[in-house]
């Protein structure tokens, strides 16, 4: 499909450019036609695994996000197992905001049902890790 | 843990949607101002247990959502109108 198109385009270009600079046009046009089919490295696998996130990375990104959240009462209690309500003094409305921020940070969508089960940093981290399309 | 409120999901999703809407709220203090107001409006009724009152509150939330949507439509309309008039 691609080769015939290229050939046709090349011929078209050749006829157009030919009167002005016949030699250079010929050289330029023949190049793509003669060149080998695409190198293997140029093929992109769109469904390939984009590289899974590590737990450490997810945790640090979640913690960074919480650090920037102005309603966190005591940022010294921020760690990998901090509970939103008990340790950080956040209520359910704040949790909604955190879930929204996590959705944006990792480009995922968290359904309400799952969002309701996220109450602590490690639950959020595990949820993100379980999402194949999080990045 | 307080007993699970049957309206909990509805309330939280209304809050979430309002926050999404508030990102472009045309106010000089922008989103933080909107978030504060929205949060306080929800937090004010934190202790509400009467089902009728809760449903009333949800209706109010829906009303506000519709108002903001209408505001955005109007804003868009006016912006486009202005753009065409200046041509």
Backbone of each chain as ProteinMPNN parsed JSONL, in Angstrom:
{"seq_chain_A": "XXXXXXXXXXXXXXXXXXXXXXXXXXXXXXXXXXXXXXXXXXXXXXXXXXXXXXXXXXXXXXXXXXXXXXXXXXXXXXXXXXXXXXXXXXXXXXXXXXXXXXXXXXXXXXXXXXXXXXXXXXXXXXXXXXXXXXX", "coords_chain_A": {"N_chain_A": [[0.832, -1.193, 0.0], [1.911, 1.208, 0.844], [4.236, 1.462, -0.638], [3.506, 1.596, -3.463], [2.243, 4.074, -3.357], [4.309, 5.764, -2.688], [5.909, 5.431, -4.925], [4.269, 6.466, -6.884], [4.055, 9.086, -6.044], [6.668, 9.802, -6.284], [7.052, 9.632, -9.043], [5.34, 11.612, -9.894], [6.5, 13.837, -8.749], [8.879, 13.778, -10.09], [8.138, 14.328, -12.741], [7.25, 16.864, -12.409], [9.39, 18.337, -11.42], [11.362, 17.754, -13.143], [11.851, 19.362, -15.623], [13.247, 21.56, -14.635], [15.496, 20.782, -13.008], [16.788, 18.186, -14.037], [18.674, 16.14, -13.358], [19.198, 16.243, -10.567], [16.641, 15.921, -9.566], [15.996, 13.372, -10.383], [17.764, 11.835, -8.942], [16.966, 12.384, -6.335], [14.383, 11.401, -6.272], [14.638, 8.722, -6.81], [15.768, 7.697, -4.591], [14.068, 6.945, -2.21], [12.694, 4.837, -3.334], [14.533, 2.88, -4.003], [15.626, 2.329, -1.586], [15.901, 0.094, 1.208], [13.231, -1.949, 2.636], [11.517, -0.863, 5.631], [13.591, -0.441, 8.489], [13.897, -2.712, 11.222], [13.972, -1.576, 13.731], [12.533, 0.697, 13.503], [9.912, 0.158, 13.757], [7.027, 0.626, 15.645], [5.663, -0.572, 18.567], [2.602, -0.313, 19.547], [1.007, -1.408, 21.495], [2.717, -2.314, 23.322], [4.168, -2.983, 26.507], [4.556, -0.188, 28.447], [6.505, -0.028, 30.27], [6.472, -0.928, 33.443], [5.338, 0.741, 36.393], [7.316, 1.354, 39.231], [6.958, 0.406, 42.659], [8.134, 2.119, 44.482], [8.419, 4.462, 42.999], [5.784, 5.179, 42.44], [4.884, 5.58, 45.017], [6.453, 7.73, 45.869], [5.578, 9.673, 44.146], [2.899, 9.906, 44.856], [3.201, 10.809, 47.462], [4.489, 13.238, 47.05], [2.481, 14.594, 45.825], [0.651, 14.755, 47.891], [2.073, 16.333, 49.603], [1.939, 18.756, 48.395], [-0.615, 19.428, 48.905], [-2.764, 21.59, 50.424], [-4.345, 21.098, 52.615], [-3.402, 19.156, 54.248], [-2.836, 18.395, 57.494], [-0.666, 17.779, 59.222], [2.339, 17.525, 58.07], [4.483, 16.059, 58.81], [3.695, 13.598, 59.389], [3.452, 12.342, 57.064], [3.861, 9.455, 55.332], [4.594, 6.242, 53.854], [2.471, 4.714, 54.748], [0.515, 6.264, 55.722], [-2.657, 7.19, 56.955], [-5.449, 8.713, 55.484], [-7.561, 9.979, 56.923], [-7.051, 9.451, 59.685], [-4.307, 9.981, 60.171], [-3.59, 12.198, 58.622], [-5.561, 13.998, 58.942], [-7.668, 14.447, 57.142], [-10.875, 14.727, 55.543], [-13.754, 13.016, 54.07], [-14.391, 14.538, 51.854], [-12.023, 15.823, 51.241], [-10.596, 13.59, 50.575], [-11.788, 12.897, 48.176], [-10.769, 14.932, 46.603], [-8.074, 14.279, 46.643], [-8.112, 11.844, 45.33], [-8.905, 12.733, 42.834], [-6.649, 14.196, 42.157], [-4.779, 12.159, 42.039], [-5.78, 10.693, 39.92], [-5.241, 12.45, 37.87], [-2.485, 12.694, 37.981], [-1.52, 10.149, 37.309], [-2.797, 9.628, 34.995], [-5.191, 8.085, 34.892], [-8.462, 6.677, 35.318], [-10.492, 6.65, 38.061], [-13.069, 4.791, 39.203], [-16.039, 5.687, 41.07], [-16.729, 3.778, 42.923], [-14.375, 2.396, 43.471], [-12.856, 4.504, 44.302], [-13.886, 5.063, 46.728], [-12.832, 3.163, 48.329], [-10.305, 3.847, 48.869], [-8.334, 4.82, 51.37], [-5.924, 5.385, 52.44], [-2.382, 6.081, 52.076], [-0.944, 3.809, 51.224], [-2.966, 2.196, 50.219], [-3.768, 3.722, 48.046], [-1.423, 3.657, 46.525], [-1.213, 0.922, 45.956], [-3.502, 0.601, 44.479], [-2.965, 2.162, 42.201], [-0.779, 0.767, 41.207], [-2.023, -1.549, 40.415], [-3.25, -0.813, 38.136], [-3.067, -1.247, 34.735], [-2.702, 0.734, 32.808], [-1.649, 2.915, 34.002], [0.57, 5.655, 34.216]], "CA_chain_A": [[0.0, 0.0, 0.0], [2.744, 2.398, 1.003], [5.225, 1.521, -1.727], [2.93, 2.186, -4.679], [1.982, 5.49, -3.125], [5.608, 6.441, -2.77], [6.335, 5.399, -6.323], [3.45, 7.391, -7.642], [4.447, 10.426, -5.62], [7.983, 10.032, -6.839], [6.897, 9.887, -10.469], [4.687, 12.907, -10.0], [7.516, 14.828, -8.404], [9.887, 13.759, -11.153], [7.623, 15.019, -13.911], [7.103, 18.289, -12.097], [10.675, 18.974, -11.179], [12.285, 17.369, -14.2], [12.318, 20.393, -16.558], [14.148, 22.521, -14.001], [16.762, 20.156, -12.661], [16.526, 16.769, -14.301], [19.586, 15.203, -12.728], [19.002, 16.211, -9.114], [15.313, 15.384, -9.28], [16.041, 11.929, -10.577], [18.481, 11.239, -7.811], [16.188, 12.512, -5.113], [13.183, 10.579, -6.338], [14.935, 7.295, -6.821], [16.275, 7.262, -3.285], [13.161, 6.164, -1.376], [12.227, 3.627, -4.014], [15.581, 1.87, -3.964], [15.996, 2.01, -0.196], [15.349, -1.155, 1.743], [12.053, -1.787, 3.491], [11.848, -0.209, 6.904], [14.403, -1.173, 9.455], [13.062, -3.286, 12.28], [13.943, -0.706, 14.911], [11.631, 1.813, 13.292], [8.537, -0.261, 14.009], [6.608, 0.946, 17.015], [4.634, -1.463, 19.089], [1.764, 0.585, 20.344], [0.407, -2.075, 22.638], [3.762, -2.864, 24.174], [4.2, -2.514, 27.882], [5.323, 1.054, 28.461], [7.398, -0.057, 31.415], [5.621, -0.859, 34.629], [5.786, 1.663, 37.429], [7.77, 0.669, 40.436], [6.209, 0.807, 43.85], [8.817, 3.28, 45.059], [8.143, 5.652, 42.198], [4.386, 5.55, 42.66], [4.741, 6.093, 46.377], [7.028, 9.066, 45.999], [4.731, 10.635, 43.425], [1.703, 10.152, 45.673], [3.583, 11.622, 48.619], [4.733, 14.595, 46.548], [1.164, 15.168, 45.561], [0.051, 15.082, 49.184], [2.849, 17.426, 50.182], [1.449, 19.984, 47.794], [-2.021, 19.601, 49.232], [-2.673, 22.524, 51.554], [-5.168, 20.744, 53.78], [-2.741, 18.159, 55.086], [-2.628, 19.111, 58.747], [0.647, 17.545, 59.813], [3.06, 16.866, 56.98], [5.518, 15.174, 59.347], [3.141, 12.24, 59.461], [3.361, 11.786, 55.715], [4.749, 8.354, 54.974], [3.989, 5.279, 52.939], [1.294, 4.021, 55.272], [-0.34, 7.253, 56.382], [-4.092, 7.1, 56.706], [-5.898, 10.068, 55.163], [-8.391, 10.573, 57.979], [-6.496, 9.333, 61.031], [-2.984, 10.581, 60.311], [-3.422, 13.469, 57.93], [-6.653, 14.901, 59.295], [-8.484, 14.785, 55.976], [-12.191, 14.091, 55.571], [-14.096, 12.323, 52.828], [-14.368, 15.49, 50.738], [-10.613, 15.988, 50.854], [-10.178, 12.356, 49.909], [-12.235, 13.011, 46.788], [-9.812, 15.779, 45.898], [-6.821, 13.545, 46.469], [-8.339, 10.852, 44.268], [-8.874, 13.474, 41.572], [-5.255, 14.533, 41.853], [-4.096, 10.917, 41.648], [-6.249, 10.392, 38.567], [-4.545, 13.289, 36.908], [-1.053, 12.423, 38.032], [-1.184, 8.887, 36.652], [-3.597, 9.502, 33.771], [-6.135, 6.983, 34.964], [-9.77, 7.071, 35.808], [-10.839, 5.8, 39.195], [-14.52, 4.829, 39.405], [-16.446, 6.094, 42.421], [-16.768, 2.61, 43.818], [-13.007, 2.14, 43.902], [-12.352, 5.687, 44.995], [-14.387, 5.006, 48.093], [-12.071, 2.202, 49.122], [-8.945, 4.363, 49.075], [-8.32, 5.619, 52.592], [-4.576, 5.639, 52.942], [-1.385, 6.209, 51.014], [-0.572, 2.516, 50.618], [-4.088, 1.728, 49.396], [-3.707, 4.457, 46.778], [-0.267, 3.155, 45.767], [-1.539, -0.407, 45.437], [-4.502, 0.733, 43.424], [-2.308, 2.65, 40.988], [0.062, -0.314, 40.684], [-2.881, -2.556, 39.809], [-3.789, -0.309, 36.872], [-2.073, -1.464, 33.684], [-2.445, 1.903, 31.963], [-1.149, 4.057, 34.776], [1.943, 6.028, 33.889]], "C_chain_A": [[0.873, 1.252, 0.0], [3.699, 2.584, -0.18], [4.653, 2.104, -3.015], [2.681, 3.684, -4.533], [3.259, 6.296, -3.277], [6.052, 6.552, -4.222], [5.583, 6.447, -7.127], [3.853, 8.825, -7.323], [5.787, 10.779, -6.247], [7.884, 10.384, -8.311], [6.325, 11.286, -10.707], [5.701, 14.018, -9.786], [8.514, 14.94, -9.54], [9.399, 14.54, -12.356], [7.525, 16.511, -13.651], [8.446, 18.989, -12.05], [11.603, 18.797, -12.373], [12.754, 18.519, -15.082], [13.36, 21.306, -15.926], [15.512, 21.893, -13.734], [16.632, 18.653, -12.821], [17.404, 15.827, -13.491], [19.278, 15.082, -11.23], [17.662, 15.589, -8.756], [15.336, 13.873, -9.37], [16.696, 11.25, -9.381], [17.594, 11.239, -6.57], [15.013, 11.533, -5.109], [13.526, 9.11, -6.225], [15.335, 6.806, -5.422], [15.263, 6.445, -2.47], [12.733, 4.856, -2.017], [13.25, 2.517, -3.87], [15.835, 1.402, -2.535], [15.258, 0.772, 0.291], [14.018, -0.882, 2.448], [12.482, -1.345, 4.893], [12.667, -1.092, 7.829], [13.503, -1.622, 10.613], [12.907, -2.313, 13.445], [12.933, 0.43, 14.745], [10.188, 1.437, 13.578], [8.182, 0.022, 15.458], [5.488, 0.009, 17.424], [3.752, -0.668, 20.035], [1.179, -0.094, 21.575], [1.456, -2.648, 23.585], [3.675, -2.252, 25.575], [5.105, -1.284, 27.952], [6.322, 1.078, 29.61], [6.598, 0.137, 32.682], [6.216, 0.108, 35.645], [6.276, 0.854, 38.624], [7.013, 1.218, 41.637], [6.8, 2.066, 44.476], [8.434, 4.562, 44.329], [6.722, 6.13, 42.449], [4.236, 6.188, 44.035], [5.297, 7.507, 46.491], [6.178, 10.091, 45.263], [3.473, 10.944, 44.21], [2.042, 11.054, 46.85], [3.858, 13.072, 48.211], [3.427, 15.346, 46.361], [0.495, 15.6, 46.879], [0.779, 16.242, 49.853], [2.348, 18.764, 49.646], [0.011, 20.298, 48.145], [-2.121, 20.414, 50.514], [-3.486, 22.096, 52.775], [-4.552, 19.661, 54.648], [-2.282, 18.845, 56.367], [-1.182, 18.974, 59.236], [1.503, 16.778, 58.813], [4.18, 15.971, 57.506], [5.018, 13.738, 59.419], [3.022, 11.588, 58.092], [4.36, 10.651, 55.55], [3.957, 7.34, 54.165], [2.724, 4.63, 53.447], [0.292, 4.982, 55.902], [-1.807, 7.094, 55.976], [-4.622, 8.515, 56.508], [-6.628, 10.708, 56.342], [-7.664, 10.572, 59.318], [-5.171, 10.056, 61.183], [-2.918, 11.986, 59.738], [-4.563, 14.454, 58.205], [-7.501, 15.327, 58.116], [-9.845, 14.106, 56.098], [-12.523, 13.514, 54.192], [-14.071, 13.265, 51.626], [-12.934, 15.725, 50.262], [-10.108, 14.756, 50.124], [-10.596, 12.362, 48.442], [-11.234, 13.845, 45.992], [-8.498, 15.058, 45.652], [-6.967, 12.527, 45.35], [-8.319, 11.538, 42.909], [-7.438, 13.79, 41.169], [-4.486, 13.298, 41.408], [-4.503, 10.534, 40.226], [-5.459, 11.184, 37.544], [-3.066, 12.948, 36.825], [-0.702, 11.18, 37.214], [-2.014, 8.648, 35.393], [-4.524, 8.298, 33.79], [-7.477, 7.523, 35.403], [-10.149, 6.111, 36.924], [-12.347, 5.886, 39.393], [-14.867, 5.121, 40.865], [-16.357, 4.943, 43.409], [-15.364, 2.313, 44.357], [-12.46, 3.314, 44.704], [-12.754, 5.645, 46.464], [-13.568, 4.064, 48.963], [-10.638, 2.666, 49.364], [-8.954, 5.284, 50.289], [-6.926, 5.958, 53.065], [-3.598, 5.644, 51.775], [-1.097, 4.851, 50.392], [-1.721, 1.924, 49.8], [-4.068, 2.415, 48.034], [-2.584, 3.904, 45.905], [-0.604, 1.804, 45.164], [-2.566, -0.325, 44.326], [-3.853, 1.176, 42.117], [-1.467, 1.543, 40.363], [-0.776, -1.367, 39.976], [-3.452, -2.09, 38.466], [-2.757, -0.474, 35.771], [-1.752, -0.197, 32.895], [-1.997, 3.126, 32.754], [0.276, 4.376, 34.344], [2.238, 7.435, 34.339]], "O_chain_A": [[0.621, 2.212, -0.728], [3.934, 3.697, -0.649], [5.248, 3.01, -3.6], [2.885, 4.457, -5.47], [3.285, 7.356, -3.904], [6.503, 7.6, -4.684], [6.153, 7.195, -7.921], [3.975, 9.665, -8.215], [6.008, 11.909, -6.682], [8.541, 11.312, -8.782], [6.764, 12.025, -11.588], [5.754, 14.997, -10.531], [8.942, 16.033, -9.91], [10.149, 15.327, -12.934], [7.696, 17.323, -14.561], [8.612, 20.09, -12.573], [12.517, 19.594, -12.585], [13.96, 18.658, -15.285], [14.264, 21.778, -16.614], [16.543, 22.402, -14.174], [16.393, 17.935, -11.851], [16.918, 14.814, -12.988], [19.121, 13.983, -10.699], [17.546, 14.837, -7.789], [14.76, 13.181, -8.53], [16.227, 10.224, -8.889], [17.486, 10.241, -5.857], [14.693, 10.923, -4.089], [12.787, 8.339, -5.612], [15.237, 5.614, -5.128], [15.588, 5.327, -2.071], [12.445, 3.881, -1.323], [12.898, 1.359, -3.644], [16.205, 0.253, -2.294], [14.153, 0.457, -0.152], [13.713, 0.254, 2.809], [13.649, -1.445, 5.271], [12.462, -2.302, 7.93], [12.494, -0.99, 10.926], [11.847, -2.235, 14.066], [12.526, 1.053, 15.726], [9.324, 2.313, 13.636], [8.938, -0.3, 16.375], [4.501, -0.167, 16.709], [4.122, -0.393, 21.176], [0.889, 0.561, 22.576], [1.132, -3.371, 24.526], [3.169, -1.146, 25.766], [6.272, -1.337, 27.565], [6.921, 2.118, 29.884], [6.108, 1.231, 32.962], [7.433, 0.267, 35.74], [5.717, -0.187, 38.969], [6.504, 2.338, 41.622], [6.079, 2.953, 44.935], [8.165, 5.596, 44.941], [6.478, 7.321, 42.645], [3.554, 7.2, 44.197], [4.694, 8.373, 47.125], [6.065, 11.238, 45.694], [3.018, 12.087, 44.242], [1.275, 11.952, 47.198], [3.507, 14.009, 48.928], [3.288, 16.527, 46.68], [-0.134, 16.656, 46.963], [0.176, 17.033, 50.577], [2.338, 19.77, 50.356], [-0.524, 21.325, 47.726], [-1.631, 19.996, 51.563], [-3.332, 22.67, 53.853], [-5.12, 19.288, 55.675], [-1.452, 19.754, 56.338], [-0.559, 19.963, 59.621], [1.417, 15.554, 58.711], [4.767, 15.205, 56.742], [5.801, 12.791, 59.498], [2.564, 10.453, 57.96], [5.57, 10.867, 55.622], [2.792, 7.561, 53.837], [1.971, 4.05, 52.665], [-0.669, 4.554, 56.541], [-2.132, 6.893, 54.806], [-4.285, 9.417, 57.274], [-6.342, 11.847, 56.711], [-7.661, 11.586, 60.017], [-4.926, 10.684, 62.214], [-2.265, 12.863, 60.303], [-4.53, 15.599, 57.755], [-8.004, 16.45, 58.089], [-9.954, 13.032, 56.69], [-11.697, 13.521, 53.28], [-13.765, 12.845, 50.51], [-12.662, 15.813, 49.064], [-9.309, 14.846, 49.192], [-9.86, 11.894, 47.574], [-10.894, 13.511, 44.857], [-7.884, 15.203, 44.595], [-6.068, 12.361, 44.526], [-7.784, 10.995, 41.943], [-7.061, 13.668, 40.003], [-3.645, 13.371, 40.512], [-3.67, 10.102, 39.429], [-5.062, 10.668, 36.499], [-2.476, 12.918, 35.745], [0.304, 11.167, 36.504], [-1.937, 7.576, 34.794], [-4.623, 7.572, 32.801], [-7.603, 8.679, 35.806], [-10.126, 4.894, 36.74], [-12.858, 6.957, 39.722], [-14.086, 4.836, 41.772], [-15.965, 5.112, 44.564], [-15.188, 2.017, 45.539], [-11.702, 3.137, 45.658], [-12.032, 6.139, 47.33], [-13.603, 4.155, 50.19], [-9.851, 1.958, 49.992], [-9.508, 6.383, 50.247], [-6.762, 6.743, 53.999], [-3.932, 5.267, 50.651], [-1.011, 4.738, 49.169], [-1.487, 1.234, 48.808], [-4.316, 1.787, 47.004], [-2.761, 3.704, 44.703], [-0.318, 1.558, 43.992], [-2.513, -1.08, 43.356], [-4.153, 0.634, 41.053], [-1.439, 1.391, 39.142], [-0.301, -2.012, 39.041], [-4.064, -2.876, 37.743], [-1.673, 0.102, 35.859], [-0.648, -0.064, 32.367], [-1.971, 4.239, 32.229], [1.088, 3.474, 34.134], [3.351, 7.924, 34.147]]}, "seq_chain_B": "XXXXXXXXXXXXXXXXXXXXXXXXXXXXXXXXXXXXXXXXXXXXXXXXXXXXXXXXXXXXXXXXXXXXXXXXXXXXXXXXXXXXXXX", "coords_chain_B": {"N_chain_B": [[-16.209, 4.629, 62.678], [-18.856, 6.279, 61.075], [-22.305, 5.275, 60.501], [-22.953, 3.889, 57.264], [-23.823, 6.111, 54.816], [-26.538, 6.055, 52.659], [-26.616, 7.851, 50.597], [-24.107, 8.554, 50.114], [-22.356, 8.03, 47.909], [-23.583, 9.462, 45.858], [-23.396, 12.04, 46.863], [-20.631, 12.435, 47.058], [-19.896, 12.15, 44.396], [-21.214, 14.271, 43.267], [-19.828, 16.346, 44.456], [-17.317, 15.923, 43.382], [-17.793, 16.388, 40.663], [-18.547, 19.046, 40.763], [-16.141, 20.176, 41.537], [-14.601, 19.692, 39.283], [-15.962, 21.294, 37.486], [-15.44, 23.731, 38.614], [-12.908, 24.477, 37.95], [-12.562, 26.253, 35.878], [-13.791, 28.462, 36.748], [-15.056, 31.682, 36.417], [-13.627, 33.826, 38.216], [-11.913, 36.234, 40.202], [-10.182, 35.149, 42.065], [-10.056, 32.629, 41.31], [-9.681, 29.04, 41.009], [-8.919, 28.07, 43.72], [-10.482, 29.646, 45.388], [-13.044, 28.917, 44.617], [-13.0, 26.236, 45.324], [-12.761, 26.356, 48.071], [-15.206, 27.537, 48.783], [-17.006, 25.65, 47.832], [-16.273, 23.425, 49.268], [-16.859, 24.287, 51.883], [-19.608, 24.57, 51.664], [-20.453, 21.957, 51.405], [-19.39, 20.863, 53.727], [-20.759, 22.155, 55.682], [-23.138, 20.871, 55.974], [-22.472, 18.565, 57.115], [-23.27, 17.078, 59.359], [-25.802, 16.348, 58.858], [-28.605, 14.247, 59.116], [-31.144, 13.709, 58.439], [-33.077, 12.2, 56.011], [-34.716, 13.417, 54.123], [-33.785, 16.057, 54.16], [-31.221, 15.65, 53.26], [-31.659, 14.783, 50.674], [-32.767, 17.049, 49.684], [-30.56, 18.696, 49.783], [-28.966, 17.436, 47.895], [-30.448, 17.944, 45.633], [-30.098, 20.627, 45.517], [-27.397, 20.751, 45.017], [-27.363, 19.694, 42.47], [-28.773, 21.667, 41.179], [-27.003, 23.796, 41.39], [-24.918, 22.801, 39.862], [-26.106, 22.767, 37.348], [-26.512, 25.468, 37.042], [-23.9, 26.443, 36.886], [-23.027, 25.177, 34.6], [-24.723, 26.382, 32.767], [-23.805, 28.953, 33.015], [-21.279, 28.716, 31.882], [-21.948, 28.088, 29.261], [-23.123, 30.448, 28.506], [-21.004, 32.195, 28.775], [-19.306, 31.22, 26.846], [-20.88, 31.675, 24.603], [-21.03, 34.459, 24.617], [-18.366, 35.156, 24.298], [-17.81, 34.13, 21.766], [-19.606, 35.599, 20.297], [-18.651, 38.165, 20.635], [-16.244, 37.914, 19.343], [-17.054, 37.536, 16.717], [-18.39, 39.889, 16.225], [-16.425, 41.781, 16.202], [-15.187, 41.454, 13.847]], "CA_chain_B": [[-16.856, 4.926, 61.397], [-20.305, 6.513, 61.145], [-23.038, 4.352, 59.63], [-22.787, 4.269, 55.861], [-24.911, 6.918, 54.294], [-26.899, 5.542, 51.323], [-26.431, 8.887, 49.58], [-22.702, 8.919, 50.134], [-21.789, 8.052, 46.563], [-24.159, 10.577, 45.101], [-22.865, 13.298, 47.388], [-19.222, 12.581, 46.701], [-19.717, 12.364, 42.96], [-21.62, 15.655, 42.994], [-18.705, 17.19, 44.879], [-16.252, 15.753, 42.405], [-18.177, 17.066, 39.426], [-18.484, 20.49, 41.018], [-14.737, 20.595, 41.527], [-14.182, 19.728, 37.883], [-16.547, 22.487, 36.871], [-14.908, 24.957, 39.217], [-11.55, 24.798, 37.495], [-12.554, 27.404, 34.967], [-14.766, 29.424, 37.237], [-14.581, 33.045, 36.165], [-13.554, 34.636, 39.436], [-10.554, 36.761, 40.262], [-9.312, 34.295, 42.867], [-9.933, 31.362, 40.605], [-10.075, 27.737, 41.53], [-8.851, 27.903, 45.181], [-11.645, 30.311, 45.973], [-14.196, 28.065, 44.343], [-12.87, 24.998, 46.09], [-13.057, 26.699, 49.463], [-16.652, 27.742, 48.903], [-17.675, 24.375, 47.581], [-15.981, 22.571, 50.418], [-17.621, 24.759, 53.038], [-21.025, 24.298, 51.451], [-20.69, 20.545, 51.709], [-19.022, 20.558, 55.11], [-21.754, 22.757, 56.567], [-24.201, 19.893, 56.195], [-21.789, 17.318, 57.453], [-23.949, 16.306, 60.405], [-27.197, 16.13, 58.479], [-28.995, 12.832, 59.101], [-32.514, 13.611, 57.903], [-32.998, 11.79, 54.603], [-35.366, 14.447, 53.314], [-32.887, 17.212, 54.048], [-30.075, 15.262, 52.431], [-32.102, 14.788, 49.28], [-32.91, 18.459, 49.331], [-29.202, 19.183, 49.533], [-28.508, 16.885, 46.608], [-31.137, 18.679, 44.566], [-29.449, 21.928, 45.455], [-26.105, 20.543, 44.338], [-27.666, 19.532, 41.056], [-29.156, 22.985, 40.689], [-25.787, 24.608, 41.246], [-24.191, 22.257, 38.716], [-26.773, 23.252, 36.126], [-26.255, 26.908, 36.947], [-22.526, 26.683, 36.438], [-22.969, 24.78, 33.191], [-25.375, 27.438, 31.996], [-22.898, 30.11, 33.033], [-20.215, 28.474, 30.915], [-22.514, 28.219, 27.916], [-23.328, 31.864, 28.265], [-19.682, 32.793, 28.622], [-18.815, 30.814, 25.537], [-21.683, 32.384, 23.614], [-20.647, 35.881, 24.582], [-17.017, 35.256, 23.745], [-17.88, 33.921, 20.315], [-20.337, 36.728, 19.726], [-17.745, 39.301, 20.614], [-15.237, 37.651, 18.319], [-17.64, 37.757, 15.404], [-18.774, 41.296, 16.058], [-15.256, 42.631, 15.995], [-14.667, 41.248, 12.492]], "C_chain_B": [[-18.34, 5.191, 61.611], [-21.021, 5.521, 60.245], [-23.011, 4.842, 58.187], [-24.042, 4.968, 55.353], [-25.273, 6.404, 52.894], [-26.686, 6.568, 50.219], [-24.969, 9.242, 49.382], [-22.103, 9.043, 48.727], [-22.274, 9.25, 45.766], [-23.535, 11.9, 45.543], [-21.435, 13.497, 46.924], [-19.054, 12.803, 45.195], [-20.185, 13.752, 42.56], [-20.491, 16.613, 43.343], [-17.581, 17.147, 43.843], [-16.568, 16.521, 41.115], [-18.107, 18.585, 39.593], [-17.04, 20.972, 40.982], [-14.204, 20.656, 40.098], [-14.69, 20.994, 37.216], [-15.849, 23.758, 37.346], [-13.556, 25.368, 38.693], [-11.501, 26.03, 36.623], [-13.5, 28.488, 35.453], [-14.251, 30.841, 37.063], [-14.636, 33.911, 37.421], [-12.107, 35.053, 39.605], [-9.63, 35.85, 41.058], [-9.278, 32.864, 42.335], [-10.333, 30.125, 41.384], [-9.977, 27.602, 43.058], [-10.051, 28.523, 45.892], [-12.876, 29.431, 45.813], [-14.169, 26.82, 45.218], [-13.238, 25.233, 47.55], [-14.567, 26.81, 49.675], [-17.402, 26.429, 48.795], [-17.487, 23.452, 48.781], [-16.825, 22.981, 51.619], [-19.104, 24.45, 52.887], [-21.344, 22.848, 51.782], [-20.446, 20.252, 53.187], [-20.054, 21.104, 56.095], [-22.84, 21.734, 56.915], [-23.648, 18.528, 56.575], [-22.63, 16.441, 58.381], [-25.394, 15.981, 60.05], [-27.531, 14.632, 58.431], [-30.386, 12.63, 58.523], [-32.471, 13.318, 56.4], [-33.595, 12.853, 53.687], [-34.456, 15.635, 53.089], [-31.702, 16.893, 53.15], [-30.465, 15.301, 50.962], [-32.299, 16.212, 48.776], [-31.548, 19.052, 48.969], [-28.674, 18.687, 48.198], [-29.152, 17.614, 45.445], [-30.489, 20.039, 44.371], [-28.116, 21.819, 44.717], [-26.332, 20.431, 42.836], [-28.011, 20.872, 40.417], [-27.919, 23.834, 40.44], [-24.97, 24.131, 40.047], [-24.789, 22.795, 37.416], [-26.507, 24.738, 35.926], [-24.864, 27.175, 36.379], [-22.385, 26.296, 34.971], [-23.576, 25.867, 32.303], [-24.483, 28.668, 31.903], [-21.804, 29.942, 31.989], [-20.727, 28.589, 29.48], [-22.651, 29.686, 27.545], [-21.998, 32.558, 27.986], [-19.116, 32.483, 27.237], [-19.552, 31.591, 24.435], [-21.232, 33.824, 23.481], [-19.267, 36.065, 23.957], [-17.045, 35.13, 22.226], [-18.555, 35.11, 19.645], [-19.42, 37.932, 19.58], [-16.722, 39.126, 19.487], [-15.8, 37.918, 16.925], [-17.994, 39.216, 15.164], [-17.578, 42.166, 15.711], [-14.715, 42.487, 14.567], [-15.225, 42.315, 11.554]], "O_chain_B": [[-19.016, 4.399, 62.268], [-20.417, 4.979, 59.32], [-23.042, 6.043, 57.922], [-25.157, 4.459, 55.461], [-24.401, 6.324, 52.029], [-26.586, 6.211, 49.045], [-24.632, 10.117, 48.585], [-21.436, 10.025, 48.403], [-21.506, 9.947, 45.103], [-23.195, 12.755, 44.725], [-21.063, 14.574, 46.459], [-18.175, 13.552, 44.768], [-19.639, 14.354, 41.635], [-20.23, 17.572, 42.617], [-16.987, 18.164, 43.483], [-15.712, 17.211, 40.561], [-17.67, 19.307, 38.697], [-16.75, 22.048, 40.458], [-13.447, 21.561, 39.748], [-13.967, 21.673, 36.487], [-15.689, 24.721, 36.597], [-13.096, 26.479, 38.954], [-10.515, 26.766, 36.627], [-13.955, 29.327, 34.675], [-13.149, 31.169, 37.502], [-15.603, 34.642, 37.639], [-11.188, 34.335, 39.211], [-8.435, 35.775, 40.774], [-8.559, 32.009, 42.852], [-11.184, 30.154, 42.272], [-10.901, 27.049, 43.654], [-10.56, 27.98, 46.872], [-13.645, 29.23, 46.754], [-15.186, 26.411, 45.776], [-13.927, 24.428, 48.176], [-15.123, 26.25, 50.62], [-18.314, 26.145, 49.572], [-18.421, 22.794, 49.237], [-17.429, 22.142, 52.287], [-19.778, 24.111, 53.86], [-22.384, 22.551, 52.37], [-21.188, 19.499, 53.817], [-20.207, 20.584, 57.2], [-23.385, 21.742, 58.019], [-24.284, 17.493, 56.376], [-22.694, 15.223, 58.214], [-26.122, 15.402, 60.857], [-26.829, 13.851, 57.788], [-30.762, 11.515, 58.162], [-31.905, 14.085, 55.621], [-33.056, 13.151, 52.621], [-34.359, 16.16, 51.98], [-31.235, 17.737, 52.385], [-29.712, 15.782, 50.115], [-32.036, 16.531, 47.616], [-31.404, 19.795, 47.998], [-28.018, 19.425, 47.462], [-28.522, 17.874, 44.42], [-30.345, 20.537, 43.254], [-27.759, 22.675, 43.908], [-25.588, 21.0, 42.037], [-27.611, 21.175, 39.293], [-27.803, 24.503, 39.413], [-24.403, 24.937, 39.308], [-24.072, 23.219, 36.51], [-26.306, 25.208, 34.806], [-24.684, 28.025, 35.506], [-21.719, 26.982, 34.195], [-23.037, 26.222, 31.255], [-24.411, 29.332, 30.869], [-21.441, 30.893, 31.296], [-20.042, 29.112, 28.601], [-22.337, 30.102, 26.43], [-21.885, 33.39, 27.086], [-18.54, 33.336, 26.563], [-18.949, 32.088, 23.485], [-21.072, 34.343, 22.376], [-19.033, 37.0, 23.192], [-16.407, 35.896, 21.503], [-18.141, 35.565, 18.579], [-19.41, 38.618, 18.558], [-16.388, 40.075, 18.779], [-15.11, 38.458, 16.06], [-17.907, 39.714, 14.041], [-17.71, 43.169, 15.01], [-13.892, 43.288, 14.125], [-14.908, 42.318, 10.365]]}, "name": "protein", "num_of_chains": 2, "seq": "XXXXXXXXXXXXXXXXXXXXXXXXXXXXXXXXXXXXXXXXXXXXXXXXXXXXXXXXXXXXXXXXXXXXXXXXXXXXXXXXXXXXXXXXXXXXXXXXXXXXXXXXXXXXXXXXXXXXXXXXXXXXXXXXXXXXXXXXXXXXXXXXXXXXXXXXXXXXXXXXXXXXXXXXXXXXXXXXXXXXXXXXXXXXXXXXXXXXXXXXXXXXXXXXXXXXXXXXXXXXXX"}
